[in-house]
Amino acid sequence: MKSVPIYTHIFNFLIKFLSFSMIFIILNMLNIITFPFILLIAIPFFFTLVGVFADWIVVPKHHNLPSSFMGAVFMGTITFFIPTIFNVGHVSFIGAIFVSLFLGIIEATLHRLIVKPYLDKA
């Protein structure tokens, strides 16, 4: 794999965080999931931190679609169990499916646009 410039990592982080936050805020506004505002920012921030590192570790080993599926399942499961663990908010099973679907699509798109060009140059 070719060396990746720092601005690519920063761009990847910003696009992921803004996209994930937007999805969480929209789903919260539609009452598909309900969280306090701080969690609507903290959960996408956590997913972004994990995702930025996983992009360069998992995607080269498992390629785009399996990596996106693994990330989507991880994010949906965490989102589903956060209300149980912290006793705050509510996420139905359908809400977790929506989170997985939308965040998985964003993941697959970002892998294709940001990560794949550096993997092809290897």
N, C-alpha and C positions, 0 to 999 in steps of 0.2 A: 504494500500500500504506500502510495506517495505521501510525503509530508503534507499535512493539512495546515493552512495558514490560520492564525488566531482569529482573524475576522470571520472566518467560516464558522468557527465554534460559537462566537458571539452572536452572529446572525441566526444560527440554528437555535440557540438558547432563546433569543428574543421572539422569533417567529413561533416556536413551540409554546412558550409561556403565554404570549398574547392569544394564540389560537385556543389553547386549552382553557384559559381563563374565560374567553368569550363563550365557549361552549357551556361551561359551568354556569355562567351568569344567565345565559339564555334559557337553559334548562331550569334554572331556579325561578326565573321570571314566569315560565310556563307551568310552574308547580309540578314538574316531573320529578325534580329532586328539591329538597328544602334543606338549606344549610345557612348558618350565620355568615355574614359577609366575609369575615376573616377567614373562614374555611373555604369560601369560594375563591380565595386567592392562595391560601396555604396549600391546598390539595394540588392544584395545577402546578404550583411552584415545586412541590415534591416530585410530581410526575415528570416535570421538565428536568430537574437535576438527575434523576435516575435515567431518563431517556437520552440525555446528551451523552452520558458515559456509555450507555448500552448501544447507542448508534455505532460507535467505533469498535465495540467488543463483540456484540451479538450479530449485527448485520453482516460483517465479513464471513462469519462462520455459517450462518443459516439463511442468508439472502433476504430479500425484501419481504415477500409475503409471509413466510413463517415468522420472521422477526416482528412484523407488524401485528400478526395474530397473537403472538405471545405477549406483546406489549398491551394490546387491547384487552386481553383476558386479565392480565395483571391489574390494569387500571380499573376495569369494571368490578373486579373482585374487591379491591381495596375500597373503592367508592361504596360498594354495597355494605361492607362491614364497618365502615367508620361510624355510622350512627349507633351500632351495637357496642363498639369498643368505647367510644367517648360519650355515649348517651346524649347526643345532640343531633338534631336534624332528622330527616327521614329520606330514605331511598328505597323505592320499590324494586322488585326484580326487573320490571320493564324499564325503570329508570336506569338501572345498572346496564341493561342491554343497550339503551340509547347512548349512554356514556361510552361503552365499549365500541359501538359502531362508529360514532362520530370521531372519537379520538383515534381509533384504528385507521380510519380513512386519512386523517391528518398525518399520522405516523407514516403510512405507506407513501403518501405524496412527498413528504419531506425526505424520506429515505431515497426516493427516486431522484429528487431534485438536488439534494445537498450531499448525501453520502455516496451514492452510486458513481458520480463523476470521478471521485478520488479512488474508488475501488477499481474502476476500469483502467486507470493509468498504471496500475501495479505491474 
